Amino acid sequence: MMNANHVHAFTASVVPATCLANGYTLYRCACGYEYRAEYTPQGPHAYALLEQKAPTCTEGGFDRYRCAVCGDVADQPVPATGHAWSDWNILLYPTCTEDGRQARQCSRCGLGEEQPLPPRGHDLLSPRKSATDKGMLEGFCRNCGQEVQIPGKRSFFAKHKKAIFTWLISLVVLGLLVGAFFLFGLPEWRYQSALNAIEDGDYADAYQTLRVLGDYRDSEEKLACFNITYELEEDYITSGESGRLFLSSKTRRDKKGNATLYVQYTEDGFVYYKSENEYDKDGKRLSFVAYNQYGRVNDRTQYRYDDAGNMIQEATFDEEGRVTGRTEHRYDDKGNETLTVWYDEAGIVRGKQVREYNKDGKETLSVYYDDAERLAGKVETQYDKNGNKILVNNYDEYDQLSNKITYQYDKQGNLTKECYYGPSGRLMGERVCTYDDAGNLLSCVSRDENGDITENTKRKYDEDGRLIRLTNYDQDDKVTGKTVHTYNKEGNLTKTVHYIDGDRESARTEYEYDEQGYQTRFTWHNEGVTRRTDYSGPIVQYTPKAP
């Protein structure tokens, strides 16, 4: 027990910050009592040069550094030097009519290259028109010392007079045709297309086209009884066995197939849930907003990315636009996420996760910390030479082993055995699986720590490798349930039937497809209840006007 009359005499020692932990000053009394204060923020890595690769003329090198504290490795690229070319050396001088040749060489790598020199061409002294050949000049050449003839110079118009006239006439005719089409042909073609769209039920497209044209002849009567309410690219309606509509949903997608709008409706047609997504030109999501049935914002999230396309921040907001939380991500130069940090609405760190990877990019270590930088958990993972996970060790907040899992594989890389062990090394459970020659899973048996079977399944496939039966057994190898799949000749799943207590059917699902193989109907039967979902392509919903 501490003496009440004891007066602490503290000795201060400074523990410097590292790249792994904050620094602080430790105050310690001779009686054993101590406390920490005067914290300093976590410092940078203490990098030291580990390895160098010199650059060449065409390939870059690097300087590799390792942190002496945490072992983090960082590369500093060194650009390629480029060739150090010599001056051009003329190997063969050109003549008036023939090419010459010149060469040069890199003083670093010895690479050589050649390029031709163009002919010099004749240079006539006192040229005169040829008396025998029209358009030619003749005279004595200063370069080769010969009496020669060369073509006389002509203007651009003289050379291309016929082609220029033909081009101008064609341009005028084309302009007249295009003008006539836009003035007379295009509006009429769009009008007739709108009438055809009305006949096909595409009222929204027709209405928008006619409104732009300002021409409603012969179409007013057809459009008078409709109000356009929305135009969506996908729609499905789920109905009960009586045909009563109890839920519908709409999805709108952009040209890349990303869902930009999703709406769920009640049986009365009221909005039950709505979400909106925004994407950039590369298809990465920039924002997500969810609304409840009252139109209020339930969730709003914004996303940020680095130049490599990695998500570096997720920020959530409430209905008033106030930040409710933030998550930040960091990556190495291979795109592996190395750090995740969670912040609350005040920007205070509430936890973090640090990851390490092997040279193949597989995660080998994951460490979790709480809001006070204390260890909250740790996971170590080992792999074999083929990249298969063979061991997972899980540690608690005291860095004590809490459990581990081992994995075994066959020669084809199929997982054949999983074993679960407690902190003392006692076997707590295992799962053993078998496969056929094609790699299809045939059977799985799981046992608990007492050796009792908790899972016993067998699978059967058709000649095309499709699963046609999954059977469940108890410890005595008695059938407790099974699932049977049926396919059409195109390979599409048409029926799934679930059985319990032997051969008693408990649930059944049926699928229907169109000629292109797109699913058109989904019917589910379970204990006397039947629900059906009908799928359609792009449609337009409309409602009649009140009389």
C-alpha positions as CSV (number, residue, x, y, z in Angstrom):
1,M,0.0,0.0,0.0
2,M,1.3,3.5,-0.9
3,N,2.5,5.7,2.1
4,A,0.1,8.6,2.4
5,N,3.0,10.8,3.5
6,H,5.1,9.8,0.5
7,V,5.9,12.6,-1.9
8,H,6.6,11.5,-5.5
9,A,10.0,12.5,-6.9
10,F,9.5,11.9,-10.7
11,T,12.3,11.4,-13.1
12,A,11.3,12.3,-16.7
13,S,12.5,10.3,-19.7
14,V,11.5,11.2,-23.3
15,V,10.3,8.3,-25.5
16,P,10.6,9.6,-29.0
17,A,7.8,9.1,-31.6
18,T,8.3,6.6,-34.4
19,C,6.4,5.8,-37.6
20,L,4.4,3.2,-35.6
21,A,3.5,5.0,-32.4
22,N,3.2,8.5,-30.8
23,G,6.0,9.8,-28.6
24,Y,5.6,10.8,-25.0
25,T,7.4,11.8,-21.8
26,L,7.4,9.1,-19.1
27,Y,7.4,10.3,-15.5
28,R,8.5,7.6,-13.0
29,C,8.9,7.7,-9.2
30,A,11.3,5.5,-7.3
31,C,8.2,4.0,-5.6
32,G,7.2,2.5,-8.9
33,Y,4.3,4.9,-9.8
34,E,4.5,6.3,-13.3
35,Y,2.4,8.2,-15.8
36,R,2.7,9.4,-19.4
37,A,2.2,13.0,-20.7
38,E,3.3,15.5,-23.3
39,Y,2.5,13.2,-26.3
40,T,4.1,14.0,-29.6
41,P,2.5,12.9,-32.9
42,Q,3.6,9.8,-34.8
43,G,6.7,10.5,-36.8
44,P,7.8,9.7,-40.4
45,H,9.6,6.5,-41.5
46,A,13.3,6.2,-40.7
47,Y,14.3,5.1,-44.2
48,A,17.8,3.8,-44.9
49,L,19.1,2.8,-48.4
50,L,18.7,-0.9,-48.9
51,E,19.3,-1.6,-52.6
52,Q,20.1,0.2,-55.8
53,K,19.5,-0.6,-59.5
54,A,21.3,1.6,-62.0
55,P,19.3,2.9,-64.9
56,T,20.2,2.1,-68.5
57,C,19.6,3.9,-71.8
58,T,16.1,2.4,-72.2
59,E,15.1,1.1,-68.7
60,G,14.8,3.0,-65.5
61,G,16.4,2.0,-62.2
62,F,15.5,2.5,-58.6
63,D,16.8,3.3,-55.1
64,R,15.1,1.0,-52.5
65,Y,14.8,2.1,-48.9
66,R,13.7,0.2,-45.8
67,C,12.4,1.8,-42.6
68,A,14.6,0.8,-39.7
69,V,11.6,0.9,-37.3
70,C,8.7,-0.9,-39.0
71,G,10.3,-2.5,-42.0
72,D,8.3,-0.6,-44.6
73,V,9.9,-0.7,-48.0
74,A,9.7,2.2,-50.5
75,D,11.2,2.6,-54.0
76,Q,12.4,5.8,-55.5
77,P,12.4,5.4,-59.3
78,V,15.4,6.6,-61.3
79,P,14.6,7.5,-64.9
80,A,16.3,5.9,-67.9
81,T,19.3,7.9,-69.0
82,G,18.5,7.9,-72.7
83,H,21.1,7.3,-75.4
84,A,24.2,9.4,-75.6
85,W,24.4,9.7,-79.4
86,S,27.5,10.7,-81.3
87,D,27.4,13.2,-84.2
88,W,26.2,11.8,-87.5
89,N,29.0,10.3,-89.6
90,I,28.4,10.2,-93.4
91,L,29.1,6.8,-94.7
92,L,28.0,7.5,-98.3
93,Y,27.5,10.9,-99.8
94,P,24.3,11.3,-101.9
95,T,24.4,12.1,-105.6
96,C,21.9,14.1,-107.6
97,T,19.7,11.0,-108.1
98,E,20.7,8.4,-105.5
99,D,20.4,8.3,-101.6
100,G,23.3,8.6,-99.3
101,R,23.7,7.1,-95.8
102,Q,24.8,8.3,-92.4
103,A,25.2,6.6,-89.0
104,R,25.7,7.3,-85.3
105,Q,26.4,5.3,-82.1
106,C,25.5,5.5,-78.4
107,S,28.6,5.9,-76.2
108,R,26.8,4.2,-73.3
109,C,25.4,1.0,-74.7
110,G,27.0,0.8,-78.1
111,L,23.7,0.8,-80.0
112,G,24.1,2.1,-83.6
113,E,21.5,3.4,-86.0
114,E,21.6,4.5,-89.7
115,Q,19.4,6.7,-91.8
116,P,19.3,7.6,-95.5
117,L,20.3,11.0,-96.9
118,P,18.0,12.2,-99.7
119,P,19.4,12.8,-103.2
120,R,20.8,16.4,-103.7
121,G,18.9,16.9,-106.9
122,H,20.2,18.6,-110.1
123,D,21.3,22.3,-109.9
124,L,21.2,23.7,-113.4
125,L,23.5,26.5,-114.5
126,S,21.6,29.0,-116.7
127,P,18.6,26.6,-117.3
128,R,16.6,26.9,-120.5
129,K,13.3,25.5,-121.8
130,S,13.7,22.2,-123.7
131,A,13.2,22.5,-127.4
132,T,11.9,18.9,-127.6
133,D,10.0,18.2,-124.3
134,K,7.2,20.5,-123.2
135,G,7.4,21.5,-119.6
136,M,11.0,20.5,-119.2
137,L,14.2,22.5,-118.5
138,E,17.7,21.6,-119.6
139,G,21.2,22.7,-118.9
140,F,24.5,22.0,-117.2
141,C,24.3,20.6,-113.6
142,R,26.8,22.1,-111.1
143,N,26.6,19.0,-108.9
144,C,27.3,16.1,-111.3
145,G,28.8,18.0,-114.3
146,Q,26.3,16.5,-116.8
147,E,24.0,18.0,-119.4
148,V,20.5,17.0,-118.0
149,Q,16.8,17.7,-118.2
150,I,14.5,18.3,-115.2
151,P,10.7,19.1,-114.9
152,G,9.9,22.8,-114.9
153,K,8.1,24.3,-111.9
154,R,4.3,24.6,-112.0
155,S,1.9,26.4,-109.7
156,F,-0.4,24.5,-107.3
157,F,-3.5,25.6,-109.3
158,A,-1.9,24.5,-112.6
159,K,-1.1,21.1,-111.2
160,H,-4.6,20.5,-109.6
161,K,-6.9,22.6,-111.7
162,K,-9.3,19.8,-112.8
163,A,-9.5,18.3,-109.3
164,I,-10.2,21.7,-107.7
165,F,-13.2,22.4,-110.0
166,T,-14.6,18.9,-109.4
167,W,-14.3,19.3,-105.6
168,L,-16.0,22.7,-105.6
169,I,-19.0,21.5,-107.7
170,S,-19.4,18.4,-105.4
171,L,-19.3,20.6,-102.3
172,V,-22.1,22.8,-103.7
173,V,-24.3,19.8,-104.6
174,L,-23.7,18.2,-101.2
175,G,-24.6,21.4,-99.4
176,L,-27.9,21.6,-101.3
177,L,-28.8,18.0,-100.5
178,V,-28.0,18.3,-96.8
179,G,-30.0,21.6,-96.6
180,A,-33.0,20.0,-98.3
181,F,-32.9,17.0,-95.9
182,F,-32.8,19.1,-92.7
183,L,-35.4,21.4,-94.1
184,F,-37.9,18.9,-95.4
185,G,-36.9,15.3,-94.9
186,L,-35.7,15.0,-91.3
187,P,-38.7,16.6,-89.6
188,E,-41.1,14.4,-91.6
189,W,-39.0,11.3,-90.8
190,R,-39.0,12.1,-87.1
191,Y,-42.8,12.8,-87.2
192,Q,-43.6,9.4,-88.8
193,S,-41.2,7.7,-86.2
194,A,-43.2,9.3,-83.4
195,L,-46.5,8.0,-84.8
196,N,-45.0,4.5,-85.0
197,A,-43.8,4.8,-81.4
198,I,-47.4,5.7,-80.3
199,E,-48.7,2.5,-82.0
200,D,-46.0,0.5,-80.2
201,G,-46.9,2.0,-76.8
202,D,-43.7,4.1,-76.5
203,Y,-45.6,7.2,-75.4
204,A,-42.7,9.0,-73.7
205,D,-40.5,8.9,-76.8
206,A,-43.3,10.0,-79.0
207,Y,-44.4,12.8,-76.8
208,Q,-40.9,14.2,-76.5
209,T,-40.3,14.1,-80.3
210,L,-43.6,15.8,-81.1
211,R,-43.0,18.5,-78.5
212,V,-39.6,19.3,-80.1
213,L,-41.1,19.4,-83.6
214,G,-44.1,21.4,-82.5
215,D,-46.3,19.3,-84.8
216,Y,-49.2,17.3,-83.3
217,R,-51.3,16.7,-86.4
218,D,-53.0,13.2,-86.3
219,S,-51.5,12.5,-82.9
220,E,-53.5,14.7,-80.4
221,E,-56.3,12.2,-80.0
222,K,-53.8,9.4,-79.5
223,L,-51.9,11.3,-76.8
224,A,-54.8,13.2,-75.1
225,C,-55.6,10.5,-72.5
226,F,-52.0,10.0,-71.2
227,N,-49.8,11.8,-68.7
228,I,-46.1,10.8,-68.8
229,T,-45.0,10.0,-65.3
230,Y,-41.6,8.4,-65.7
231,E,-39.4,6.7,-68.3
232,L,-37.2,3.9,-67.0
233,E,-34.8,1.4,-68.5
234,E,-35.7,-1.6,-66.3
235,D,-38.9,-2.6,-64.5
236,Y,-40.1,-5.6,-62.6
237,I,-43.4,-6.2,-60.8
238,T,-43.9,-8.8,-58.1
239,S,-47.4,-10.1,-57.6
240,G,-49.1,-12.5,-55.2
241,E,-51.1,-15.6,-56.2
242,S,-54.3,-13.6,-56.5
243,G,-52.5,-11.2,-58.9
244,R,-52.6,-8.3,-56.3
245,L,-49.6,-6.0,-56.8
246,F,-47.7,-5.8,-53.5
247,L,-44.4,-4.4,-54.5
248,S,-42.8,-2.9,-57.6
249,S,-39.4,-1.4,-58.2
250,K,-37.7,0.6,-60.9
251,T,-34.1,0.9,-61.9
252,R,-32.5,3.4,-64.2
253,R,-29.0,2.8,-65.6
254,D,-26.5,4.9,-67.5
255,K,-24.8,3.9,-70.8
256,K,-22.2,1.8,-68.8
257,G,-24.9,-0.2,-67.0
258,N,-24.4,1.6,-63.6
259,A,-27.6,2.0,-61.6
260,T,-28.2,5.7,-61.2
261,L,-31.7,5.4,-59.7
262,Y,-33.5,2.7,-57.8
263,V,-37.1,3.1,-56.4
264,Q,-39.3,0.7,-54.5
265,Y,-43.1,1.3,-54.3
266,T,-45.8,0.1,-52.0
267,E,-48.9,-1.7,-53.2
268,D,-50.7,1.7,-53.3
269,G,-48.0,3.1,-55.6
270,F,-46.3,5.3,-53.0
271,V,-42.5,5.5,-52.8
272,Y,-41.2,3.2,-50.0
273,Y,-37.5,3.6,-50.7
274,K,-35.3,5.5,-53.2
275,S,-31.6,5.7,-53.8
276,E,-29.5,7.7,-56.3
277,N,-25.9,7.1,-57.5
278,E,-23.6,9.4,-59.3
279,Y,-20.6,8.1,-61.3
280,D,-17.6,9.7,-63.1
281,K,-16.7,9.1,-66.7
282,D,-14.8,5.9,-65.8
283,G,-17.8,4.4,-64.0
284,K,-16.5,5.0,-60.4
285,R,-19.2,5.9,-57.9
286,L,-18.9,9.5,-56.7
287,S,-21.9,9.7,-54.4
288,F,-24.8,7.6,-53.0
289,V,-28.0,9.1,-51.5
290,A,-30.8,7.0,-49.9
291,Y,-34.3,8.3,-49.0
292,N,-37.0,6.9,-46.8
293,Q,-40.8,6.8,-47.6
294,Y,-41.1,10.4,-46.4
295,G,-38.5,11.6,-48.9
296,R,-35.9,12.3,-46.1
297,V,-32.3,11.4,-46.5
298,N,-31.4,8.3,-44.7
299,D,-27.8,8.0,-45.9
300,R,-25.6,10.2,-48.0
301,T,-22.0,9.0,-48.9
302,Q,-19.4,10.7,-51.1
303,Y,-16.3,8.9,-52.5
304,R,-12.9,10.2,-53.6
305,Y,-10.2,8.4,-55.6
306,D,-6.5,8.9,-56.4
307,D,-5.0,9.1,-59.9
308,A,-4.7,5.3,-60.0
309,G,-8.5,4.8,-59.4
310,N,-8.1,3.6,-55.8
311,M,-10.8,4.8,-53.4
312,I,-9.0,7.0,-50.8
313,Q,-12.0,8.4,-48.9
314,E,-15.6,7.7,-47.9
315,A,-17.5,10.4,-46.1
316,T,-21.1,10.1,-44.7
317,F,-23.5,12.9,-44.1
318,D,-26.8,13.4,-42.3
319,E,-30.0,15.0,-43.6
320,E,-28.6,18.5,-42.9
321,G,-25.4,17.8,-44.7
322,R,-23.3,17.4,-41.6
323,V,-20.4,14.9,-41.6
324,T,-21.3,11.8,-39.5
325,G,-18.2,9.8,-40.3
326,R,-15.2,9.3,-42.6
327,T,-13.0,6.5,-43.7
328,E,-9.7,7.0,-45.4
329,H,-7.6,4.4,-47.3
330,R,-4.0,4.3,-48.3
331,Y,-2.3,2.0,-50.9
332,D,1.2,0.9,-51.9
333,D,2.6,1.3,-55.4
334,K,0.9,-2.0,-56.4
335,G,-2.6,-0.9,-55.5
336,N,-2.7,-3.0,-52.2
337,E,-4.6,-1.2,-49.4
338,T,-2.1,-0.8,-46.6
339,L,-4.0,1.4,-44.1
340,T,-7.6,2.1,-43.3
341,V,-8.5,4.8,-40.7
342,W,-12.0,5.4,-39.3
343,Y,-13.0,8.9,-38.1
344,D,-16.1,10.1,-36.2
345,E,-18.1,13.2,-36.9
346,A,-15.6,15.4,-35.1
347,G,-12.6,14.0,-37.1
348,I,-11.3,12.0,-34.2
349,V,-9.7,8.6,-35.1
350,R,-12.0,5.7,-33.9
351,G,-9.9,2.9,-35.2
352,K,-7.5,1.8,-37.9
353,Q,-6.4,-1.3,-39.7
354,V,-2.8,-1.9,-41.0
355,R,-2.2,-4.5,-43.7
356,E,1.0,-6.1,-45.1
357,Y,1.4,-8.2,-48.3
358,N,3.8,-10.6,-49.8
359,K,5.5,-10.2,-53.2
360,D,2.4,-11.7,-54.9
361,G,0.1,-9.1,-53.5
362,K,-1.6,-11.5,-51.0
363,E,-2.4,-10.1,-47.5
364,T,-0.1,-11.7,-44.9
365,L,-0.8,-9.4,-41.9
366,S,-3.8,-7.4,-40.7
367,V,-3.6,-5.4,-37.5
368,Y,-6.5,-3.6,-35.8
369,Y,-6.2,-0.7,-33.4
370,D,-8.8,1.1,-31.3
371,D,-9.3,4.8,-30.8
372,A,-6.4,4.9,-28.3
373,E,-3.9,3.3,-30.6
374,R,-4.2,0.1,-28.6
375,L,-4.1,-3.3,-30.2
376,A,-7.6,-4.6,-30.9
377,G,-6.8,-7.7,-32.9
378,K,-4.4,-9.2,-35.4
379,V,-4.6,-11.8,-38.2
380,E,-1.6,-13.5,-39.7
381,T,-1.9,-15.5,-43.0
382,Q,0.5,-17.8,-44.7
383,Y,0.5,-19.2,-48.2
384,D,2.1,-22.1,-50.1
385,K,4.2,-21.7,-53.2
386,N,1.1,-21.9,-55.4
387,G,-0.5,-18.9,-53.6
388,N,-3.0,-21.1,-51.6
389,K,-3.8,-20.0,-48.1
390,I,-2.5,-22.6,-45.7
391,L,-2.6,-21.0,-42.2
392,V,-4.6,-18.2,-40.5
393,N,-3.7,-17.1,-36.9
394,N,-6.1,-14.9,-35.1
395,Y,-4.8,-12.9,-32.1
396,D,-6.8,-10.9,-29.4
397,E,-6.2,-7.4,-28.0
398,Y,-3.4,-8.8,-25.8
399,D,-1.6,-10.2,-28.8
400,Q,-2.4,-13.7,-27.5
401,L,-3.4,-16.4,-30.0
402,S,-7.2,-16.9,-29.9
403,N,-7.6,-19.5,-32.7
404,K,-6.0,-20.7,-35.9
405,I,-7.2,-22.3,-39.1
406,T,-5.2,-24.6,-41.4
407,Y,-6.0,-25.5,-45.0
408,Q,-5.0,-28.4,-47.2
409,Y,-5.3,-28.7,-51.0
410,D,-5.1,-31.5,-53.7
411,K,-2.8,-31.3,-56.7
412,Q,-5.4,-29.3,-58.7
413,G,-5.6,-26.6,-56.0
414,N,-9.0,-27.7,-54.6
415,L,-9.5,-27.1,-50.9
416,T,-9.8,-30.5,-49.3
417,K,-9.5,-29.9,-45.6
418,E,-10.0,-27.1,-43.1
419,C,-9.1,-27.5,-39.4
420,Y,-10.0,-25.1,-36.6
421,Y,-7.9,-25.0,-33.4
422,G,-8.3,-23.2,-30.1
423,P,-5.6,-21.2,-28.3
424,S,-4.2,-24.3,-26.7
425,G,-3.9,-26.1,-30.0
426,R,-6.9,-28.3,-29.4
427,L,-8.9,-29.3,-32.5
428,M,-12.3,-27.5,-32.4
429,G,-13.6,-28.6,-35.7
430,E,-12.8,-29.7,-39.3
431,R,-14.3,-29.8,-42.8
432,V,-13.2,-32.4,-45.4
433,C,-14.2,-32.1,-49.1
434,T,-13.7,-34.3,-52.2
435,Y,-13.8,-33.4,-55.9
436,D,-14.1,-35.2,-59.3
437,D,-11.5,-35.0,-62.0
438,A,-13.1,-31.9,-63.4
439,G,-12.7,-30.0,-60.1
440,N,-16.4,-30.2,-59.2
441,L,-17.2,-30.4,-55.5
442,L,-18.6,-33.8,-54.7
443,S,-18.9,-34.0,-50.9
444,C,-18.3,-32.1,-47.7
445,V,-18.3,-33.4,-44.1
446,S,-17.9,-31.1,-41.1
447,R,-17.3,-32.2,-37.5
448,D,-17.3,-30.3,-34.2
449,E,-14.7,-30.7,-31.4
450,N,-16.4,-33.9,-30.2
451,G,-16.2,-35.5,-33.6
452,D,-20.0,-35.2,-34.2
453,I,-21.0,-34.4,-37.8
454,T,-22.5,-31.0,-38.3
455,E,-22.5,-31.0,-42.1
456,N,-22.8,-33.9,-44.6
457,T,-23.5,-33.1,-48.2
458,K,-23.1,-34.8,-51.5
459,R,-23.4,-33.2,-55.0
460,K,-24.2,-34.7,-58.5
461,Y,-23.5,-33.1,-61.9
462,D,-24.7,-33.7,-65.4
463,E,-22.3,-34.3,-68.3
464,D,-21.9,-30.6,-68.9
465,G,-20.8,-30.0,-65.4
466,R,-24.0,-28.4,-64.1
467,L,-25.1,-29.1,-60.6
468,I,-28.3,-31.2,-60.7
469,R,-28.6,-32.5,-57.1
470,L,-27.5,-31.5,-53.6
471,T,-28.3,-34.0,-50.9
472,N,-28.0,-33.5,-47.1
473,Y,-27.4,-36.4,-44.7
474,D,-27.4,-36.8,-40.9
475,Q,-24.7,-38.5,-38.8
476,D,-26.2,-41.9,-39.6
477,D,-26.0,-41.1,-43.4
478,K,-29.8,-40.8,-43.6
479,V,-31.2,-38.3,-46.1
480,T,-32.5,-35.2,-44.4
481,G,-33.1,-33.0,-47.4
482,K,-32.1,-32.4,-51.0
483,T,-32.3,-29.8,-53.8
484,V,-32.8,-30.7,-57.5
485,H,-32.0,-28.4,-60.4
486,T,-33.4,-28.7,-64.0
487,Y,-32.1,-27.0,-67.1
488,N,-33.3,-26.5,-70.7
489,K,-31.4,-27.4,-73.8
490,E,-29.8,-24.0,-73.9
491,G,-28.3,-24.6,-70.4
492,N,-30.6,-22.1,-68.6
493,L,-31.8,-23.1,-65.1
494,T,-35.6,-23.7,-65.4
495,K,-36.5,-25.3,-62.0
496,T,-35.2,-25.7,-58.5
497,V,-37.0,-27.9,-56.1
498,H,-36.2,-28.3,-52.3
499,Y,-37.2,-31.4,-50.4
500,I,-37.3,-32.2,-46.7
501,D,-38.0,-35.3,-44.7
502,G,-37.1,-37.5,-47.6
503,D,-39.2,-36.6,-50.7
504,R,-41.6,-34.0,-49.3
505,E,-41.4,-30.9,-51.4
506,S,-41.0,-27.7,-49.3
507,A,-40.3,-25.1,-51.9
508,R,-40.0,-24.7,-55.7
509,T,-38.7,-22.0,-58.0
510,E,-39.4,-21.9,-61.8
511,Y,-37.7,-19.7,-64.4
512,E,-38.8,-18.7,-67.9
513,Y,-36.8,-17.2,-70.7
514,D,-37.4,-15.5,-74.1
515,E,-35.8,-16.5,-77.4
516,Q,-32.7,-14.5,-76.7
517,G,-32.2,-16.2,-73.3
518,Y,-33.2,-13.3,-71.1
519,Q,-35.2,-14.2,-68.0
520,T,-38.9,-13.1,-68.4
521,R,-40.5,-14.7,-65.3
522,F,-39.6,-16.0,-61.9
523,T,-42.2,-18.0,-59.9
524,W,-41.7,-19.0,-56.3
525,H,-43.8,-21.6,-54.4
526,N,-43.5,-22.2,-50.7
527,E,-45.9,-24.0,-48.4
528,G,-49.0,-23.0,-50.5
529,V,-47.8,-19.4,-51.1
530,T,-47.0,-18.5,-54.7
531,R,-45.3,-15.3,-55.8
532,R,-44.4,-14.3,-59.4
533,T,-42.0,-11.8,-60.8
534,D,-42.4,-10.6,-64.4
535,Y,-39.4,-9.0,-66.1
536,S,-39.6,-6.7,-69.1
537,G,-37.2,-4.6,-71.1
538,P,-37.2,-0.8,-71.4
539,I,-40.9,0.4,-70.9
540,V,-42.7,3.6,-70.3
541,Q,-45.3,3.8,-67.5
542,Y,-48.3,6.1,-68.0
543,T,-51.6,6.9,-66.2
544,P,-54.9,7.9,-67.8
545,K,-56.1,11.4,-67.3
546,A,-59.2,11.8,-65.1
547,P,-62.3,12.3,-67.3
